[in-house]
């Protein structure tokens, strides 16, 4: 314990001395550049929304949605005792599903910390469980070779120093007085230093909550009502762990200092959810997140589960748009992941073991998505993913660089007719037996 305290103190001191507070001058380190490239290769991750908000069984926004005052909501700590939580099972489930990284909630908007933090008593060590979930997950991820990313909320419905009086959410939590952002900023920096000092190498920090201080989604003026001091926050992270990637779910064009761009419940270039107004970056890695039903946190009434086919299509559609797919589960209060999610992930994993080559390590820059599907590519191989049988007997694949030397169905190795000219590669689909989920035509280039 003394060693960890000393490590933390030294890390905090170094960050205060050497931190570059001007995010505009940020130049990613060689380790960070490598991390970005590796991140683009990963393609498939597990998002985990879990905390004391799982107890009311009505999603992670229950405190705000049901206007629960802080003094009442904090009583949930007395009931949080997830004796069935097993980090080994969670990580193994993700790995078996073909996932290569996990993004874990450390502190959501309710302000509850899921680790042994020294800067707030509102944490898991003050529950009947009294165990550091972040540590157990970090240890297991490192053991099984899964990258760990940490979700951290900028917004807090609990603390009085958060500028709650200017926020759009949590207005009926019973807080009084004026916020003190300078104090709140130091609190966040202290906690982030803990997370990046005591839990080994972290793949990235996934921020959320910026939008609480902006006008409603979709309005032209999305300027934040407060200065978040991202230069200080991002500089701290990159100083403590230069390879650690930073993403911020602000639904805007990436800010200076950020290392990947995220889309919430939308594929890049779409805005079906009304949350993705930003144009997809051509410079940063992309990620889209979606959940297994309609809820991020455990919701006992939400049975609108996505099918195996829907999940695979989302994953491949993301890859075809040059993005990763982060799929969420909301574990139950006892620490178990509900069987509906486990069954779906198991079947997705079976598909990935057979067809994952057409997803992992690919880039989706060959040609734009089409009504029938998308195209991914890796090295000298182009993968044409056909989700829906086209109305015409042929499809044109544009943007192929290099001579095509073979054209066949993936795995079955059955030859498919194709012709290459200046316009691209024309694939003839007559006689092709279409797969119920994804018919993949593999073009091998010279």
C-alpha positions as CSV (number, residue, x, y, z in Angstrom):
1,X,0.0,0.0,0.0
2,X,2.8,2.4,0.9
3,X,4.5,1.8,-2.5
4,X,1.2,2.6,-4.4
5,X,0.9,5.9,-2.3
6,X,4.5,6.9,-3.2
7,X,3.9,6.0,-6.9
8,X,0.7,8.1,-6.9
9,X,2.4,11.1,-5.2
10,X,5.3,11.0,-7.6
11,X,3.0,10.8,-10.6
12,X,0.9,13.7,-9.5
13,X,4.0,15.8,-8.8
14,X,5.5,15.1,-12.2
15,X,2.2,15.9,-13.9
16,X,2.0,19.2,-12.1
17,X,5.6,20.1,-13.0
18,X,5.8,19.0,-16.6
19,X,2.2,19.1,-17.9
20,X,1.7,21.0,-21.1
21,X,-1.5,22.9,-20.5
22,X,-1.9,24.0,-24.1
23,X,-3.7,21.3,-26.0
24,X,-3.3,23.1,-29.3
25,X,0.4,22.2,-29.1
26,X,-0.3,18.5,-28.6
27,X,1.8,16.2,-30.8
28,X,1.1,12.5,-30.2
29,X,4.1,10.5,-29.1
30,X,5.4,7.6,-31.2
31,X,3.8,5.2,-28.7
32,X,0.4,7.0,-29.2
33,X,0.7,6.8,-33.0
34,X,1.3,3.1,-32.7
35,X,-1.6,2.8,-30.3
36,X,-3.9,4.5,-32.7
37,X,-3.0,2.1,-35.5
38,X,-3.4,-0.9,-33.2
39,X,-6.8,0.5,-32.1
40,X,-8.0,0.6,-35.7
41,X,-7.0,-3.1,-36.1
42,X,-9.0,-4.2,-33.0
43,X,-12.4,-3.5,-34.5
44,X,-14.6,-5.0,-31.8
45,X,-14.9,-4.1,-28.1
46,X,-17.1,-4.6,-25.1
47,X,-18.6,-1.6,-23.3
48,X,-19.7,-2.3,-19.7
49,X,-22.2,0.0,-17.9
50,X,-22.3,-1.1,-14.3
51,X,-22.6,0.6,-10.9
52,X,-25.0,1.2,-8.1
53,X,-27.4,2.5,-10.8
54,X,-28.1,-1.2,-11.6
55,X,-30.0,-1.7,-8.4
56,X,-33.2,0.2,-9.3
57,X,-33.2,-1.9,-12.5
58,X,-34.2,1.1,-14.7
59,X,-31.0,2.1,-16.5
60,X,-28.0,4.2,-15.7
61,X,-29.9,7.5,-15.9
62,X,-32.4,6.5,-13.2
63,X,-31.2,9.2,-10.7
64,X,-31.9,12.0,-13.2
65,X,-34.9,10.5,-14.9
66,X,-36.8,9.8,-11.6
67,X,-35.5,13.0,-9.9
68,X,-34.0,11.1,-7.0
69,X,-32.2,13.4,-4.5
70,X,-28.6,12.8,-3.6
71,X,-29.3,12.0,0.0
72,X,-31.7,9.2,-1.1
73,X,-29.7,7.9,-4.0
74,X,-26.6,7.5,-2.0
75,X,-28.4,4.9,0.1
76,X,-27.9,2.5,-2.8
77,X,-24.3,2.0,-1.6
78,X,-25.7,0.1,1.3
79,X,-27.3,-2.5,-1.0
80,X,-24.5,-2.9,-3.6
81,X,-22.9,-6.3,-2.9
82,X,-22.3,-8.1,-6.3
83,X,-21.1,-11.4,-4.8
84,X,-21.5,-13.1,-8.2
85,X,-19.1,-10.8,-10.1
86,X,-16.3,-12.7,-11.7
87,X,-13.8,-10.7,-13.7
88,X,-12.4,-13.9,-15.3
89,X,-15.8,-14.8,-16.7
90,X,-16.5,-11.3,-18.0
91,X,-13.1,-11.0,-19.8
92,X,-13.3,-14.6,-21.2
93,X,-16.8,-13.9,-22.5
94,X,-15.6,-10.9,-24.3
95,X,-12.6,-12.7,-25.7
96,X,-14.7,-15.7,-26.9
97,X,-17.0,-13.2,-28.6
98,X,-14.1,-12.0,-30.7
99,X,-13.7,-8.8,-28.8
100,X,-10.2,-7.3,-28.4
101,X,-10.8,-4.6,-25.8
102,X,-13.1,-3.6,-23.0
103,X,-14.3,-0.1,-22.0
104,X,-15.3,-0.2,-18.3
105,X,-17.3,2.4,-16.5
106,X,-15.2,3.8,-13.6
107,X,-17.5,6.7,-12.7
108,X,-20.8,7.5,-14.3
109,X,-22.9,10.6,-14.1
110,X,-24.2,9.7,-10.6
111,X,-20.6,10.3,-9.4
112,X,-20.1,6.8,-7.8
113,X,-16.5,5.5,-8.2
114,X,-16.0,1.8,-8.9
115,X,-12.5,1.7,-7.5
116,X,-10.5,2.4,-4.3
117,X,-10.2,6.1,-4.7
118,X,-8.7,8.3,-2.0
119,X,-10.5,11.4,-3.1
120,X,-14.1,10.5,-2.4
121,X,-15.9,8.3,0.1
122,X,-18.6,7.7,-2.5
123,X,-17.0,4.6,-3.8
124,X,-17.2,0.8,-4.0
125,X,-15.0,0.3,-0.9
126,X,-17.8,1.8,1.2
127,X,-20.3,-0.7,0.0
128,X,-20.9,-4.2,1.6
129,X,-18.8,-5.5,-1.3
130,X,-15.6,-3.6,-0.4
131,X,-13.6,-4.8,-3.4
132,X,-11.9,-2.7,-6.2
133,X,-13.7,-3.7,-9.4
134,X,-11.4,-1.7,-11.6
135,X,-8.4,-3.5,-10.2
136,X,-9.9,-6.9,-10.7
137,X,-10.9,-6.1,-14.3
138,X,-7.5,-4.5,-15.0
139,X,-5.6,-7.5,-13.6
140,X,-7.8,-10.0,-15.6
141,X,-7.5,-7.9,-18.9
142,X,-3.7,-7.8,-18.6
143,X,-3.7,-11.6,-17.9
144,X,-5.8,-12.5,-20.9
145,X,-4.3,-10.0,-23.3
146,X,-7.3,-7.7,-23.6
147,X,-6.8,-3.9,-23.8
148,X,-8.6,-2.0,-21.1
149,X,-10.1,1.4,-21.7
150,X,-11.7,3.4,-18.9
151,X,-14.9,5.4,-19.1
152,X,-14.9,8.6,-16.9
153,X,-17.8,11.0,-16.6
154,X,-17.0,14.7,-16.7
155,X,-20.6,15.3,-15.4
156,X,-21.5,14.7,-11.8
157,X,-25.1,14.7,-10.4
158,X,-23.7,14.3,-6.8
159,X,-20.9,16.7,-6.1
160,X,-21.7,20.3,-5.2
161,X,-18.4,21.6,-6.7
162,X,-19.5,20.5,-10.2
163,X,-21.1,23.5,-11.9
164,X,-24.5,22.1,-11.6
165,X,-26.3,25.4,-11.7
166,X,-25.4,25.7,-15.4
167,X,-25.9,22.1,-16.4
168,X,-28.8,20.6,-18.3
169,X,-29.2,17.4,-16.2
170,X,-29.4,16.4,-12.6
171,X,-31.3,19.6,-11.6
172,X,-33.5,17.9,-9.0
173,X,-30.8,16.1,-7.1
174,X,-31.1,18.5,-4.2
175,X,-27.8,20.2,-4.5
176,X,-27.5,23.9,-3.4
177,X,-25.0,26.7,-3.7
178,X,-22.7,27.5,-6.6
179,X,-20.3,25.1,-8.3
180,X,-16.5,25.5,-8.0
181,X,-15.0,24.2,-11.2
182,X,-11.4,24.8,-10.2
183,X,-12.0,22.6,-7.2
184,X,-13.9,20.0,-9.3
185,X,-11.1,20.0,-11.9
186,X,-8.5,19.2,-9.3
187,X,-10.7,16.4,-8.0
188,X,-10.9,14.9,-11.5
189,X,-7.2,15.2,-12.1
190,X,-6.5,13.5,-8.8
191,X,-8.8,10.6,-9.7
192,X,-7.4,10.3,-13.3
193,X,-3.9,10.2,-11.8
194,X,-5.0,7.2,-9.6
195,X,-6.5,5.4,-12.6
196,X,-3.4,5.9,-14.7
197,X,-0.9,5.1,-11.9
198,X,-2.3,2.1,-10.0
199,X,-3.8,-0.1,-12.7
200,X,-1.1,-0.8,-15.2
201,X,-1.2,0.2,-18.9
202,X,-4.5,1.7,-19.9
203,X,-5.5,1.7,-23.6
204,X,-7.6,4.9,-23.4
205,X,-9.8,7.2,-21.5
206,X,-13.4,7.5,-22.7
207,X,-14.9,10.8,-21.5
208,X,-18.6,11.6,-21.4
209,X,-20.8,14.5,-20.2
210,X,-19.5,17.5,-22.1
211,X,-22.9,18.0,-23.6
212,X,-24.4,18.7,-20.1
213,X,-23.0,22.3,-20.4
214,X,-24.1,23.0,-24.0
215,X,-27.4,23.9,-25.5
216,X,-29.7,21.0,-26.5
217,X,-28.5,18.6,-29.2
218,X,-29.0,19.9,-32.7
219,X,-28.9,23.6,-32.0
220,X,-26.4,25.7,-34.0
221,X,-24.6,27.1,-30.9
222,X,-23.0,24.1,-29.1
223,X,-20.5,26.2,-27.1
224,X,-19.9,24.9,-23.6
225,X,-21.0,27.2,-20.7
226,X,-17.8,26.4,-18.9
227,X,-14.2,26.0,-19.9
228,X,-13.4,22.4,-19.1
229,X,-9.6,23.0,-19.2
230,X,-9.1,20.1,-21.5
231,X,-5.5,21.2,-22.1
232,X,-4.8,20.4,-18.4
233,X,-6.8,17.2,-18.4
234,X,-5.5,15.8,-21.7
235,X,-1.9,16.9,-20.9
236,X,-2.1,15.1,-17.6
237,X,-3.2,11.8,-19.2
238,X,-0.6,12.0,-22.0
239,X,2.1,12.8,-19.5
240,X,1.2,9.9,-17.2
241,X,0.8,7.4,-20.1
242,X,1.8,8.8,-23.5
243,X,0.3,5.8,-25.4
244,X,-3.1,6.3,-23.7
245,X,-5.7,7.4,-26.2
246,X,-8.3,10.0,-25.4
247,X,-11.8,10.2,-26.7
248,X,-14.6,12.5,-25.7
249,X,-18.3,11.8,-26.4
250,X,-19.1,15.5,-27.0
251,X,-20.8,14.8,-30.4
252,X,-18.6,17.5,-32.0
253,X,-15.6,17.7,-34.2
254,X,-12.6,16.3,-32.3
255,X,-10.8,18.8,-30.0
256,X,-7.1,19.3,-30.0
257,X,-5.4,16.6,-27.8
258,X,-8.0,13.8,-28.6
259,X,-6.8,10.6,-30.2
260,X,-9.9,8.9,-31.5
261,X,-13.4,10.1,-32.4
262,X,-16.6,8.4,-31.2
263,X,-20.1,8.1,-32.4
264,X,-23.0,7.3,-30.1
265,X,-25.6,4.8,-31.4
266,X,-24.8,5.8,-35.0
267,X,-22.5,4.7,-37.8
268,X,-20.1,7.4,-38.9
269,X,-21.8,9.6,-41.5
270,X,-25.3,8.8,-40.2
271,X,-27.4,10.5,-37.5
272,X,-30.3,8.2,-36.9
273,X,-30.1,8.7,-33.2
274,X,-30.0,12.5,-33.3
275,X,-26.7,12.4,-31.4
276,X,-24.1,12.4,-34.2
277,X,-23.9,15.7,-35.9
278,X,-20.1,15.6,-36.4
279,X,-18.4,14.7,-39.6
280,X,-16.2,11.6,-39.5
281,X,-12.5,12.5,-39.0
282,X,-10.1,11.5,-41.7
283,X,-7.2,11.8,-39.4
284,X,-8.3,10.0,-36.2
285,X,-9.4,6.4,-35.6
286,X,-13.2,6.1,-35.3
287,X,-15.5,4.2,-33.0
288,X,-19.2,3.7,-32.8
289,X,-21.0,2.4,-29.7
290,X,-24.3,0.7,-29.3
291,X,-26.0,-1.4,-26.7
292,X,-27.5,-4.9,-26.7
293,X,-31.1,-3.7,-26.2
294,X,-32.3,-0.1,-25.7
295,X,-30.6,0.5,-22.3
296,X,-27.0,1.0,-21.3
297,X,-27.4,0.1,-17.7
298,X,-29.4,-2.9,-16.5
299,X,-33.1,-2.4,-17.2
300,X,-35.4,-5.3,-16.1
301,X,-38.2,-4.2,-18.4
302,X,-36.1,-3.8,-21.6
303,X,-36.3,-7.0,-23.6
304,X,-35.8,-5.4,-27.0
305,X,-32.6,-7.5,-27.6
306,X,-30.7,-7.2,-30.8
307,X,-30.3,-10.4,-32.8
308,X,-27.1,-12.0,-33.7
309,X,-27.6,-10.9,-37.3
310,X,-28.1,-7.3,-36.2
311,X,-24.9,-7.3,-34.1
312,X,-22.9,-8.7,-36.9
313,X,-24.3,-6.2,-39.4
314,X,-23.5,-3.4,-37.1
315,X,-19.9,-4.6,-36.6
316,X,-19.2,-5.1,-40.3
317,X,-21.0,-1.9,-41.2
318,X,-18.7,-0.1,-38.8
319,X,-15.6,-1.7,-40.3
320,X,-16.8,-0.8,-43.7
321,X,-16.9,2.8,-42.6
322,X,-13.4,2.5,-41.1
323,X,-14.6,2.4,-37.5
324,X,-14.5,0.1,-34.5
325,X,-17.7,-1.3,-32.9
326,X,-18.1,-1.0,-29.1
327,X,-21.0,-3.2,-28.0
328,X,-22.5,-2.6,-24.5
329,X,-23.8,-4.8,-21.8
330,X,-25.4,-3.7,-18.6
331,X,-24.7,-6.3,-15.9
332,X,-27.2,-7.1,-13.2
333,X,-26.8,-5.8,-9.6
334,X,-25.5,-9.2,-8.5
335,X,-22.5,-9.0,-10.9
336,X,-23.8,-11.4,-13.5
337,X,-24.4,-10.6,-17.2
338,X,-27.8,-11.7,-18.3
339,X,-28.0,-14.9,-20.3
340,X,-29.6,-13.2,-23.4
341,X,-26.4,-11.1,-23.8
342,X,-24.1,-14.1,-23.2
343,X,-26.0,-16.3,-25.8
344,X,-25.8,-13.6,-28.4
345,X,-22.1,-12.9,-27.9
346,X,-21.3,-16.6,-28.0
347,X,-22.9,-16.9,-31.5
348,X,-21.2,-13.7,-32.7
349,X,-17.9,-15.2,-31.5
350,X,-18.6,-18.3,-33.6
351,X,-19.1,-16.1,-36.7
352,X,-16.0,-14.1,-35.9
353,X,-13.8,-17.2,-35.7
354,X,-14.9,-18.1,-39.2
355,X,-15.1,-14.7,-40.9
356,X,-13.1,-12.4,-38.5
357,X,-10.3,-12.2,-41.1
358,X,-12.6,-9.9,-43.1
359,X,-13.0,-7.5,-40.1
360,X,-9.8,-7.5,-38.0
361,X,-7.0,-5.3,-39.2
362,X,-9.0,-4.1,-42.2
363,X,-9.7,-0.5,-43.4
364,X,-13.0,0.7,-44.8
365,X,-11.5,3.2,-47.3
366,X,-11.9,1.3,-50.6
367,X,-15.4,2.7,-51.5
368,X,-18.4,4.2,-49.7
369,X,-21.1,2.0,-48.3
370,X,-23.8,0.8,-50.7
371,X,-27.4,-0.3,-50.2
372,X,-26.4,-3.9,-50.5
373,X,-23.4,-3.7,-48.1
374,X,-19.9,-2.6,-47.5
375,X,-16.3,-3.3,-48.5
376,X,-13.3,-3.8,-46.2
377,X,-9.7,-4.4,-47.2
378,X,-6.4,-5.6,-45.7
379,X,-3.0,-5.8,-47.5
380,X,-3.7,-7.4,-50.9
381,X,-7.2,-8.7,-50.1
382,X,-10.6,-7.0,-50.6
383,X,-13.7,-8.3,-48.8
384,X,-17.0,-7.5,-50.3
385,X,-19.8,-7.9,-47.7
386,X,-23.2,-8.4,-49.2
387,X,-26.0,-8.1,-46.6
388,X,-28.9,-7.8,-49.0
389,X,-29.2,-9.4,-52.5
390,X,-28.9,-6.6,-55.0
391,X,-31.8,-6.0,-57.5
392,X,-29.2,-6.2,-60.3
393,X,-27.2,-9.3,-61.1
394,X,-23.9,-7.4,-60.9
395,X,-22.3,-5.0,-58.5
396,X,-19.4,-2.6,-59.2
397,X,-16.5,-2.4,-56.7
398,X,-14.7,0.9,-57.2
399,X,-11.4,2.0,-55.7
400,X,-9.6,-1.3,-56.1
401,X,-5.9,-0.7,-56.6
402,X,-4.0,-3.6,-58.1
403,X,-4.8,-6.4,-60.4
404,X,-7.4,-8.9,-59.3
405,X,-6.0,-12.5,-59.6
406,X,-8.8,-14.4,-57.9
407,X,-12.5,-13.8,-57.0
408,X,-14.3,-16.3,-54.7
409,X,-16.7,-16.7,-51.8
410,X,-14.8,-16.6,-48.5
411,X,-14.4,-19.8,-46.6
412,X,-16.3,-21.9,-49.2
413,X,-13.7,-21.0,-51.8
414,X,-16.2,-21.2,-54.6
415,X,-15.2,-19.1,-57.6
416,X,-17.3,-16.0,-58.5
417,X,-17.3,-14.4,-61.9
418,X,-15.7,-10.9,-62.0
419,X,-14.3,-8.5,-64.6
420,X,-11.9,-5.7,-64.0
421,X,-11.6,-2.5,-66.0
422,X,-11.0,1.2,-65.5
423,X,-14.3,1.7,-63.7
424,X,-13.5,-1.0,-61.1
425,X,-14.3,-4.7,-60.6
426,X,-17.7,-5.9,-61.7
427,X,-18.8,-9.0,-59.7
428,X,-21.5,-11.2,-61.3
429,X,-23.8,-12.7,-58.7
430,X,-25.8,-15.1,-60.9
431,X,-25.6,-18.6,-59.3
432,X,-24.2,-17.3,-56.0
433,X,-25.7,-18.9,-53.0
434,X,-26.4,-16.0,-50.6
435,X,-25.7,-16.4,-46.9
436,X,-28.4,-15.5,-44.5
437,X,-26.2,-13.1,-42.5
438,X,-23.3,-11.9,-44.8
439,X,-22.2,-13.1,-48.2
440,X,-18.5,-12.3,-48.4
441,X,-16.8,-12.2,-51.8
442,X,-13.0,-12.2,-51.5
443,X,-10.9,-10.4,-54.1
444,X,-7.2,-11.3,-54.1
445,X,-4.9,-8.8,-55.6
446,X,-1.5,-9.3,-57.2
